[in-house]
Amino acid sequence: MTLTQESAETIALKCLVWLMSDDELIGVFMGTTGASQEALRDAVQDPDFLGSVLDFILMDDAWVLACCEAQGLSTDLPMRARAALPGGEQVNWT
C-alpha cells in the first residue's frame, strides 16, 4: 500500500526526532548536510528536507532498525515514506 505524502511526512518527522536524540548521529547528519540547528527547526515543514532525513537514515540498516524500534515503526516504513516524498521515486534505467 502506498503512503500519502502527509503520512510519509509524519513518519519522517518521527525519524527526525529519533535522529535528534542521538548526539553523535545528529552531528554527522548536520555535518553532511551543512544544516544548522536553526535550519533544522525551519526545515521540518519542507518535504524535500524530510526526504533527506530519510535518505540519511536509510544509508545504514542499523540506523533503520534502531529508529524503527525506538519510534514503534515497522522496519519497511522509512523506505516506503521516502518513496512517497519528492525525489523518492524508484528510477528504472532498463
N, C-alpha and C positions, 0 to 999 in steps of 0.2 A: 504494500500500500504506500502510495506517495504521500509525503507530508506537505502541508500547506506552508507557505513562506512564514506565516505567523507562528506556527508550531515549531518550525525549524529555528526561528529566531529565539524562541523560548528555550529550546534545547541548547543553542549556542550560548545564551546568557548563563545557563546553569554550568556549562563548561567553563565559561569565563570566571564565574565565581570560584570554581574549583581551582582554576589556574592561578587566580589571585591569592588563594590560600596557601600556595606553595612559594615561599620567598625566593628560593633558588630558581625555580622554573619560570616564575613571572619575570625575573631578571633576565633570563635567557630570551624569553619572548619579547620583552621590551628592547633588548639589545639587538635582536634580529630584525624587528620591525622599525626600530627607531622611535617608537611611541613613548611619550612621557606619561606620567600618572594623570596629568590634566587631560591629555589626549584620550586616554582610556575612558575617563568619565564622559567625555563628549562623544565618543565614538560608539557607545552602546546602542544608539539608535540607528546606526549605519549597517545595513545588511552586508555590504562588502567587507566591513571590518569584522563583523561576526563570522563571515566565511573564513577570514584569515585566522581567527581564533581556532576554528575547527581544523583548518589546514595544518596549523601548528601541532595541535594535539594528535591529529591523525598520523603524524610522522613517526610515532613510536607506539607500538602495541601496548607497552607497559603503561604509557600515559593514558591511553584509551581505557584500559582496564581499571586503572586507579580512579580516573574521573568518573566512569560509569558506576563503579562500586560506591564511591563517595556521594554521588548525586542520585543514586537509585534509578539509573537508566539502563535499559537494555544495551548491550555492547554494540549493537548494529545502529543505534540511533545517531551517534555523531556522524557517521558516514552518510546515512540517509538524510540527515539535516543538511549536511554540506551540499548534497545533490539538489536540495530544494532552494538553496540560496544562489544569488547571482554568481556566475563563474563556476558553478559546481557541476555543470553538465558533463557527462562522460563523452569524450571525443573518440570516435572510431575512425582510424586512419585507413582502414582497408576498404 
